Amino acid sequence: MARFHPVVWSLLAGTFLSRVATYMTMPFLAIYLYKSKGMDADWIGAVIGISFLVGVASSFWGGMISDRYGRYPVMILALLGWALTFLGFAYAESPFAFFLISALNGFFRNIFEPVSKALLSDMTSIEEQATVFHARYLAINAGAALGPIAGVYLGSAQTAAPFFLTAGTYGFYLLIILLLQARWPQASVRQKEAPDETAITVKQALSVVISDQVFCAFLIGMMFLTAAYAQMESTLVQYMGSAPGFTDGVRLFSYLVTANTVAVLLLQVPVLRLARRFPAMKSLQLGTVLFALGLFGFGLFKSLVPLLFCMVLFTVGEILCFVMSEVFIQELAPEHAKGTYFGASGIPFLGQSIGPWFGGYLLKLLGFAEGHLVFGVLAGMTLLAIPLFNVAQSRLARHTRIARQENRSKKTKKRVKDTIDEVFGK
């Protein structure tokens, strides 16, 4: 790792710092809005969800504009906007103001993230890219593990002060990028011999979904899973922070978030090693069941140990679903359209926009004392992904069977033609 370019090392350090700062505030935003601002649970879900909705759209073209204008200029503008966004969180008062600022948060986040990954790729040899992105993944999870604990001690659920610290961290990251641009300006634009074939527009993504029935069923199923995953940062934190029966639920929630990131680091390799022995769709279905069991358990228990067990189930489901979904896309996508398929795979994250609102609506409708009902409904919603995955699997099997039949028919016709040619001396 000592051979990494200084730009790479700086981006990895910035990734760690920014994740600590983000997870110091954002996981507690829902409970902060509920307790400090008196916002209704469904409004809180809408505020959390709009960030993901806007992010889905902006992620499609963040990388493309950096190809045109350079990595550094886009990253600088995104970080400046991101820092101002967190200042906005600190000063906002009305629900609409938080709604707008959350939308900007999703916009700048999903502009910055793909461009920073593109710059990492630009500055790394092909042989070292796997190591670099593994290091980035470690930096992300290390920051996500430390951030919530820091957020508890800074009082992120009660005060706006931590938002200033997060904004300052992004301002510091912006300074790092400006220094990198001054020292290594050639990194701002990646010269390519051929146009980028992985760029995708929203129109192209929607075209892929409509034309491929297998992919369409798969994406809708994944939408239910992303909606389930989004409950951790919206519904769960509101519930644990306000439901009767919890003793210091906000601190307990921070332990669960830390457990989630630690479990990802510890379990990813063994879980995926086992999962690769089975078809990707079977792993997705098992992950869906574990997601649902984890969610349902969140509404049943009030003490740390059983909640940690539920979080482990939830995390294993997360690993199986989100990693094996990429394996399934890799298997499904034709060679000439892999970039389009992977670009369109961002569509299911619309579920992360709808999920927080729906979870907040359930809390408002059923009440914070009815956790088993709230999370039971959410678990049931998650399980709706399974019949959609079954549809995708059956249609894929049918398409595969038809393709094999057509291939055998072509081979038979060729053998007949060769035989006739041989008989008649052609």
N, C-alpha and C positions, 0 to 999 in steps of 0.2 A: 504493500500500500504506500510505501515511501516514494514510489515512482509516480504517484499521481501528480498531475499538474497543480500548481498553487491555486488556480481558479477552482479546481475540483474540491480541494481541501476547504477552501473558503465557502463554497456552496454547501458542503456537508455540515460545516460548523453553523452556517446560517440556518440550515434546515432544522438542526437540533434546537437552536435558540428560539426560532419562530414557533416550533411545535410546543416547547415549554410554555411560551407566552400565550399561544392560542388555547391550549388545554388548561391554562390557568383561569381562563374566563369563559370560553364558549360552552363547556359542559354545564356551567352554572347559570347560563343566561336565562333558561326557562324559569328556574326557581327565583332568580333575581327579579324577573318581570312580575312574577306572581306575588312575591312577598314585599318587595320594595316599591313596585309601581302599581300593584293592585289590578293587574291585567287578568282578564278571564282566560281560562285554560285553552279554549278554542282559538282565541286571538293569539295566544302564545304559540300554539301549534302553527298558525299561519305565518307568524314572524320567523320561526325556525325553518319552516318549509320553503318559504320564498327564496331563501339563500340557495337551496339545492336546485330549485326550478330555474333560477337565473343562471346558476353555475352550469347546468346541463347545456344550455344554449351557448354560453360564452366559451366553454371548453372546446367546442367544435372549431372555432376559428382563432383561438389564442395562439396556437402554434403557427398557423398560416400567416398571420400578420407579422410574426417575428421572422419568418422566412423572407418577407418583403422588406421590413424596416430594420432588422437586426435584433439579436437577442437582448443586448443591453438596454436599448431605448425602451422596449416593451416592458422589461423587468423593472426598470426605474419608475416608469409611470404607474405600473401595477402596485409596486411597493409604496409609492407616495399615496396613491388612492387608498391602499389597505390601511396605512397608518392613520390617515384622516378618518377612515371608517370607524376605527376603534375609538378615536376621539369623539366621533359622533355618538357611539354607544354610551360614552360617559356623560354626555350633555343632553341626550334625548329625554323627553318626558312623555309624549303622547304615543299611543299605539301605532298611529300612522307613521310617525317619525322612526320608530323602531322597525317597522315593516320596510320602509324605504332603505334604511341603513343596512338592514340584514340582506336586502337584495343587492346592494353595493358590495357587501362582504362576499357574497357568492360570486359576483361578477369579477372582482379583482382577484379572488382566490383562484378561480379557474382560468383566469388569464395568466397568472404568474406560474402556477404549478407546471403546466405542460411546457412552458418556455424554459423554466429552470431545468427540467429534465432534458430538454433538447440541448441546452448548453452543456450539461454534463456529458451528454453523448458526443457533442462536438469536440470536447477537450479530452476525450478518452479513446484509446485504441480499441479496436474491435475485440481484441483478446482480453482486455481488462474491463469491458463494459459490465459484464455480469457481476464482477467484484464490486464495482463502483455502485451499482444499483442495489446490491445487497447491503453495502455500507449505508446507503441512503435510507433503506428500509429500517436498518438498525437505529439510525439517528431519529427517524420519525417515531418509532416505538419507544425509544429511550425518553424522548421529549414528552410523548403522550403519557408515559408512566410517572414522570416527575411533576408535570404540570398540574394535574388535579390536586395533588397533595399540597403544592404551593398555593393553589387557589383556596383551599380550605383555611389555611393559616392566614391568608391575606383577606379573608372574608368576602370572597367573590359573590357569594349568594346574598349579601346584605348591602354592599357598598359598590360604588362605581369606580373607586380608586384603582383597582387592578386593571381597568381598561386603559388608564393612562400609562401604566407600566407596559402593557402589551403594545400600545401605540409607539412607545419609546423604543421597544425592541425592534419593531419593524422599521422605525427610523434609523436605528443603528445598522440593521441589515441593508437598508438603502445606502448608507454611507459606505458599507463594504463593497457593494456593487459599483458605486461611483469610483472608488479606488481601483477596483479591478479593471474597469473600463479605461482608466487613465494609464494603468500599467500594461495591460494586454488588450489594446483596442481591436486587434485582429480577431479576437474571439467573438466580437459582436455580430459577425455575419459568417455563416457557414457556407463556404463555396461548394456548390454541387455540380457534378457533371451531368446530372439528369434531374428533371423535375421531381418533386416529392410526390410519390404515388400514394402515400398514406393520408394525405389531406382529404378531408371530407366536409361537404356542406350539409346543412340540415336537410335540404331537399334530397340529396343523395341518400342520406341515412333513412329518411322516410320511404324512399323508393325501394330500398333494400327490404325494409320491414314488410311492405305491401306485396312484393313479388315473391318472397320466400316464405311459404306457409310454416315450414319447420322452424325457421328462425323467428318468425312472428310469434308463434306459441311459446317458444323459449324465452323471448324478451318479455312477454307479458308475465310469465311465471317469475322471472327475475325481478319484475317490478314489485311483486308482492314481497319478495325477500328484502329488497332495499327498503321498502316501507317498514318491515319488521326491524331491520337494523337501525333505522332512524329513531325508533322508540327509545333507545338508550340515551340519546342526547336531548330528548324532549319529554316524553310521557313519564319515563322512569324517574328522572331527576325531580320532576314536579311532584310525583306521587311519593317518593321517599322523603322529600323535604317537607311535605304538608300532611300526609296521611296519619291518622291516629295509630298509635302502637309502635312508632319508630322513636328511638332515643338517639338524637343527633343524626338524623337521616342524611343530612348533607355530607357529613364526614363519612358515613357508611357508603354513600354513593361514590365518593372519591376513591375509597378502597376498591370498589367494584370496577371502576374505570381503570385503575392501576392493575388490578388482577387481569382484566381483559388484555391489556397490552403485554403484560408479562407472559400470560398464557399463549398469546400468539407467537412470541419469541421462542418459548419452550416447546410448543406442541406442533408448530408448523411442519417441521421436517418429518417427525414420525407419523403424523396424521396423513400427510401427502404421500409418504412412502407406501403406506397401507392402501390409500385410496387409489393409487395408480394401478393396483392389481385388478381393479374392477372398471367397468365402463363408466365414463364421465357422468352419464345421466343417472346411474345408480348412486353415485356419490352425491350428486345434487339432491336427489330425493331424500337420502339419509340426512344430509345437512339441513334440509327443510324441516324434518321431524325434530332434530335437535334444537334448531332455532325456536320452534314452537314450544317445545318442552321447557326451554330456558325462559322464554317469555312468560309462560303460564306460572312457572315457579316464582317469578318476581312478584306476582300478585298474591302468592300463598304465604310467604315467609317474611319474618320481620327481623331475624337475627343474622349475624354475619356468616356463620359457617354454611347453613343451607343456601344462603344467597350466593356465596362464593361457588358452591357446587353448581347452582343454576347458571352462573356466569361462565363456568368452564364449559357446560353444555352449549351455551350460547356461542362461545368462542370457537369451539370445534365446528359448530354449524357454520359460523362465519368463514372459517378456513376452507371447509369443504365447498361451500357454495361459491364464494368469490374467486377462489383459485381454480377450481375445477370448471367453472363456467368459461374461463379463458381457454382451458383445454378443449372443451366442447366446441367453442367457436373455431379454434384452430383445426379441429377435425372436420367441422361442417363447411367452413369457408373454402370456395375454390381458390386456386393459387393466384388467379389474376385479380381477385377482389378481396384479399385478406385485409388490406388497409381499410376498405369500405366497411367490412363486417366489424372489425375492431372499433372503428369510429362510431358505427351505429350502436355498439354495445353500451354506449353511454346513455341511451334512451331509457333503460330501466331505472335509472336514478331519478326519474320523475317520481318514483315511489318514495324517495326521500323527501320530496316536497309534499306529497299528499299524506304520507304516514304521520308526521307530527301533528298536522291539523286534525286528522281523524282520531288520533290518540287523545289530544286535548279535548275534542268534542265528547269522547266517551267519559273522560274525567268529569267534565261539566255535567253531562247527562246522568251518569250513574253515581257520581260522588266519590270522593277520595277514600271513603271507608269501604268501598266495594272493589278492592284491588283484584280479587279473584274473578269478578265479572269483567272488569276492564281488560285485564291481561288475558282472560279466557277468550274474549272476543278477538283480541289482537292475535292470539295463538291460532284461533280458527281461521282468521284471515290469512295468516302465513301458510297454513296447510292447503289453501286454494292453489298454491303453486304446483302441487303434486299432480292433479289431473291435467294441468297444462303441460307439464313435463312429459306425462304419459302420451298426450296428443303429439308432442314434438317427436318423441321416441318412435311412436307407431308410424307417423308419416315419414320419418327418416328411414325406418326399416322398409316401408313400402317403396320409397324412392330408390333405396339401395337394391331391392329385389328387382324392380323394373329395369334399373341400369344393368344389373347382371344379366337379365334376360335379353336385353337389347345387345349386350356385348356377346352373349352366346349366339344370338341370331346372326350378328355380323360375322362371327367366326365360321358359323355353319355355311352362310352364303359364300364366304371366301373359299372354303374347302370345296364346295360344289363347283364354283367358278374355276378353281385350279384344276379340279378333276376333268371338267369339260374341256378346258384348254389343253390338258395333257392328252385326252382321247382324240381330239381333233387336230392335234399337232401344232397348236399355237405356241 
